[in-house]
Amino acid sequence: MSKTRKYSQDTILTQLGRDPDDYYGLMNPPIVQASTIKYKDLESYETKKGQKFTYANIGHPLSHHFETAMAELEGGYRAVSSSTGLAPITASLLAFLKSGDHLLMCDSIYPPTRIVCEKLLKKFGVEIEYYDPLIGASIKDLIKDNTAVIYLESPGSATFEVQDVPAITEVAKDAGVITIMDNTWASGLLFKPLAHGVNISVCAATKYIGGHADVNLGYAVADTEENYKRLKAAHVDLGHCPGSEDLYLALRGLRTMKMRLEHCAKSALKVAQFLQTRPEVRRVYHVALPEHTSHEIWKRDFTGANGLLSFVLEDAPKPAVAGFMDALELFPIGSSWGGYMSLLQPQIEINWRKAVKWQEEGTLIRLQIGLEDPDDLITDLGQAFEKFGDMK
Ligand SMILES: Cc1ncc(COP(=O)(O)O)c(C=O)c1O
């Protein structure tokens, strides 16, 4: 966006990553199907000079538009894009870690990120230590001579702990340690990791950016040219390449993302408040509830919430728990979030936590609140609780 005035986020989202003059005046850059890209001559083949693109899995017009948009939205130097949200997580960890390094990993991470640590990074000799997401500046005590990366995810998966990012990045900078943060919850919009000192911000565009449960896409934005080069090298080596249709849909999704997020956040708060009134619910996790552990820090650092919330359903025999879930009409069980429809997902991986063990009795359930009328969602939950009551 090469406009001169300073615009609000709503306006910026309408402008990012498109330039009609490049495409006969078309408002949206079209889907391009590409692998081979012609070189101008031998010199451009050998030096890459004057070649905007060289091979489509390293970059093509649509990935360029999407990456430019995301680098600008996150306030970074440049971005890479990949075919899933997990791919830039793996690429950024591999870019900044080597055998013998120590990685400080947030304990409330997205479970597949933990699998990357346990199955992949450990195999290559990376030492992994999980830390309490609420550790703040005390992370200083965990830094060792070989600590190379501190990885953050904020709010965390399942229970939404918000990390004190400025406190952690200050310590990391003093120690010369790289920080990588999963910013998917904020979708590049509600929180700006790089402005808070993070080096690499990663995000699954599969969620709110795509917004319609039909896109697989991720990106990572680097703060500096040097960090971008390391990130891009790992990204290319891993052969990460997003699909053109997904890039197109993500650019389209960006235009309406803020409105969708606002609607979902408002509905999620209403549903969370309803859940708080139910005797079958032991605890509700949603950052906009004043009772949430991280409510104050979320208010300090974030400009809004999304549609995710979790709750602990009281301990009950398995058939009653299954009966509750299966009785819901508007909450199918499914992975992912950020789409237009509500979803339910049991959070069984909560028991994987190491730094702060999960102590609650009962079933932890995550709800993704979509664009339905929240009163319909509440009615649906209400009737499922009645069935649960009859079965427990
Ligand atoms: C916090 C977080 N990060 C990353 C991902 C990975 O995204 P994808 O499913 O596109 O690989 C997810 C997916 O659920 C997620 O919740």
The ligand as an SDF file (V2000), in Angstrom:
LIG
                    3D

 16 16  0  0  0  0  0  0  0  0999 V2000
   -2.6670  -21.5400   17.1320 C   0  0  0  0  0  0  0  0  0  0  0  0
   -2.5310  -22.3010   15.8570 C   0  0  0  0  0  0  0  0  0  0  0  0
   -1.3950  -22.1770   15.1450 N   0  0  0  0  0  0  0  0  0  0  0  0
   -1.2220  -22.8510   14.0000 C   0  0  0  0  0  0  0  0  0  0  0  0
   -2.1850  -23.6920   13.5110 C   0  0  0  0  0  0  0  0  0  0  0  0
   -1.8980  -24.4760   12.2520 C   0  0  0  0  0  0  0  0  0  0  0  0
   -2.7130  -24.1540   11.1930 O   0  0  0  0  0  0  0  0  0  0  0  0
   -3.0080  -25.2110   10.0240 P   0  0  0  0  0  0  0  0  0  0  0  0
   -4.1680  -26.0320   10.5060 O   0  0  0  0  0  0  0  0  0  0  0  0
   -3.3330  -24.3740    8.8460 O   0  0  0  0  0  0  0  0  0  0  0  0
   -1.7740  -26.0190    9.8310 O   0  0  0  0  0  0  0  0  0  0  0  0
   -3.3790  -23.8330   14.2060 C   0  0  0  0  0  0  0  0  0  0  0  0
   -4.4510  -24.7420   13.7140 C   0  0  0  0  0  0  0  0  0  0  0  0
   -5.4140  -25.0440   14.3760 O   0  0  0  0  0  0  0  0  0  0  0  0
   -3.5640  -23.1320   15.4240 C   0  0  0  0  0  0  0  0  0  0  0  0
   -4.6820  -23.2660   16.1570 O   0  0  0  0  0  0  0  0  0  0  0  0
  1  2  1  0
  2  3  1  0
  2 15  2  0
  3  4  2  0
  4  5  1  0
  5  6  1  0
  5 12  2  0
  6  7  1  0
  7  8  1  0
  8  9  2  0
  8 10  1  0
  8 11  1  0
 12 13  1  0
 12 15  1  0
 13 14  2  0
 15 16  1  0
M  END
$$$$
